[in-house]
Amino acid sequence: MSDPDVGHESRAMLFDRLARLGIQVETVPYPAHETVDEGKALRGDMAGTFTKNLLLKDRKGRLFLLSIHEDRLVDLKSISSLMGGKGHLSFVIADRVSELPGVIPGALTPMGLINDSEALITPVIDASLMSCGQLNFHPLLNTESMGISPEGLVRFIRSCGREPLIVDFNASDRESSRCIGRQAPAATAQRGPSTG
């Protein structure tokens, strides 16, 4: 997405959607950056739990947007089966990131699902994030950070016509100590459509 106005238009659409859904968010300026390490150095004492987001594809071309704890390491060879993928996963090239979720590299976020009108992307949330009080994502621009509750994130994803896969990437390590701030009730792992 080379035109910066496109990102601002998408951001306005995003915040309109969040307001209509009654989802409370807190947005603060955050210096532009492209890596987790750069972000850590720039954010100071900002509240909440920080994430990294990866757009991956499996051997059949199915797309997965992983939202995971910023410090989590994932083995692309072994996690595919946890999400119902076919074969090994690989990273999606930058041009497709700009085209599908409509963000520049360094601003990848599940909020980009609002731009995925063909519902090509399957959202995947790290189960360890579901017990955190506030999750931080870029609101389609990498110059801001938006805090949202896990419940608000799931509600937003559902408003985009998707059911998120909530995946425990490491059942032996619940990582609850990585959450910062107040604790929200733990969510039950979900892999299919919600009944409520």
C-alpha positions in Angstrom: 0.0 0.0 0.0 2.1 2.9 -1.3 -0.6 5.6 -0.8 -0.7 6.7 2.8 -4.2 8.0 2.4 -5.5 4.5 1.9 -4.2 3.5 5.3 -6.0 6.5 6.9 -9.2 5.7 5.1 -9.1 2.1 6.3 -8.3 3.3 9.8 -11.4 5.5 9.8 -13.5 2.6 8.6 -12.0 0.4 11.4 -12.8 2.9 14.1 -16.3 3.4 12.8 -16.8 -0.4 12.9 -15.4 -0.7 16.5 -17.7 2.1 17.7 -20.8 0.5 16.1 -19.9 -2.8 17.9 -19.4 -1.0 21.2 -15.8 -2.1 21.5 -13.7 0.1 23.7 -10.1 0.7 22.5 -7.3 3.0 23.6 -5.1 4.4 20.9 -1.7 6.1 21.6 1.0 7.3 19.2 3.8 4.8 18.6 6.9 5.7 16.5 6.9 3.8 13.2 8.9 0.6 13.3 9.1 -2.7 11.4 10.3 -5.2 13.9 9.4 -6.4 17.4 12.8 -5.4 18.7 12.5 -1.9 17.3 9.0 -1.6 18.9 10.3 -2.6 22.3 13.0 0.1 22.2 10.5 2.8 21.2 7.4 2.1 23.3 8.7 3.0 26.8 6.2 2.0 29.5 3.1 1.6 27.4 0.4 -0.5 29.0 -0.8 -3.9 27.8 0.5 -7.1 26.2 2.3 -6.7 22.9 1.9 -9.0 20.0 3.5 -9.9 16.7 1.5 -10.8 13.7 2.5 -13.2 10.9 0.8 -13.8 7.6 1.5 -17.3 6.5 0.4 -19.7 3.9 0.3 -23.5 3.7 1.2 -25.8 0.8 -2.3 -25.4 -0.6 -2.2 -21.6 -0.5 -4.5 -21.3 2.5 -3.7 -18.1 4.4 -3.4 -17.8 8.2 -2.9 -14.6 10.2 -1.2 -15.5 13.5 -1.5 -13.1 16.4 0.9 -14.3 19.0 2.8 -13.0 22.0 5.7 -10.8 20.9 8.2 -13.1 22.5 6.8 -16.4 21.3 8.9 -18.4 18.9 7.1 -20.6 16.5 8.3 -23.5 14.4 6.7 -23.1 11.0 7.3 -26.8 10.3 5.3 -28.0 13.3 2.4 -25.6 13.9 0.6 -26.1 10.6 -1.3 -29.1 11.9 -2.5 -27.2 15.0 -4.4 -24.8 12.7 -5.6 -27.4 10.1 -3.0 -26.4 7.6 -1.7 -28.6 4.8 2.0 -29.1 4.8 4.7 -26.6 6.0 3.9 -23.0 6.4 5.8 -20.1 4.7 5.7 -16.3 4.9 3.5 -14.4 2.5 5.4 -11.9 0.4 5.1 -8.2 1.2 3.0 -7.4 -1.9 0.2 -9.8 -0.7 0.3 -8.3 2.8 -0.4 -4.9 1.3 -3.1 -6.3 -1.0 -5.1 -8.6 1.4 -5.1 -7.1 4.9 -4.2 -3.8 3.3 -1.3 -2.7 5.5 2.4 -2.0 4.9 5.0 -4.4 6.2 5.5 -3.6 9.9 1.8 -2.8 10.5 0.3 -6.3 10.1 -2.6 -6.6 12.4 -5.8 -8.7 12.7 -7.6 -5.3 12.2 -6.6 -5.8 8.6 -9.4 -8.4 8.3 -11.7 -5.5 7.6 -10.0 -5.1 4.2 -10.1 -8.9 3.4 -13.4 -8.7 1.6 -13.1 -12.2 0.1 -12.5 -13.8 3.5 -9.3 -15.4 2.3 -7.4 -15.1 5.6 -8.0 -17.4 8.6 -7.3 -15.5 11.9 -5.4 -17.5 14.5 -5.0 -16.2 18.1 -2.4 -17.5 20.5 -4.4 -19.0 23.4 -2.0 -17.4 25.9 -3.3 -14.0 24.9 -6.9 -14.7 25.8 -6.2 -14.2 29.6 -4.5 -10.8 29.1 -6.3 -7.6 30.1 -5.2 -5.6 27.1 -3.8 -6.6 23.8 -1.9 -4.1 21.6 -2.1 -4.0 17.8 -1.5 -1.5 15.1 -4.8 0.1 14.0 -3.7 -0.4 10.3 -1.0 2.2 10.6 2.4 1.5 12.2 2.5 5.0 13.9 -0.1 4.0 16.5 -0.8 1.3 19.0 -4.4 0.3 19.8 -5.3 -1.5 23.1 -8.2 -3.9 22.9 -9.5 -6.6 25.2 -9.3 -10.2 24.0 -13.1 -10.3 24.0 -13.3 -7.2 21.9 -10.8 -8.7 19.4 -12.9 -11.8 19.0 -16.0 -9.7 18.5 -14.3 -7.6 15.9 -13.1 -10.7 14.0 -16.6 -12.2 14.0 -17.9 -8.9 12.6 -15.6 -9.6 9.6 -17.4 -12.9 9.0 -14.7 -15.1 10.5 -14.4 -17.3 13.5 -10.9 -17.1 15.0 -9.0 -20.2 15.7 -7.7 -19.9 19.3 -4.7 -22.2 19.4 -2.6 -23.3 22.4 0.8 -23.4 20.7 2.5 -24.9 23.8 0.1 -26.8 26.1 2.8 -27.3 28.7 3.5 -23.5 29.0 0.4 -21.4 29.6 2.5 -18.2 29.7 0.0 -16.5 32.0 3.0 -14.6 33.6 3.6 -12.8 30.3 0.4 -10.8 30.6 0.7 -7.2 31.9 -2.0 -5.4 33.9 -5.4 -6.7 35.0 -6.4 -10.2 34.1 -9.5 -11.0 32.1 -11.3 -14.4 32.5 -9.6 -17.2 30.6 -11.3 -18.1 27.4 -12.1 -21.6 26.3 -10.2 -22.7 23.2 -12.4 -22.6 20.2 -11.9 -24.1 16.8 -15.3 -23.9 15.2 -18.3 -21.6 14.9 -19.7 -20.1 18.0 -23.1 -20.9 19.2 -23.5 -17.7 21.2 
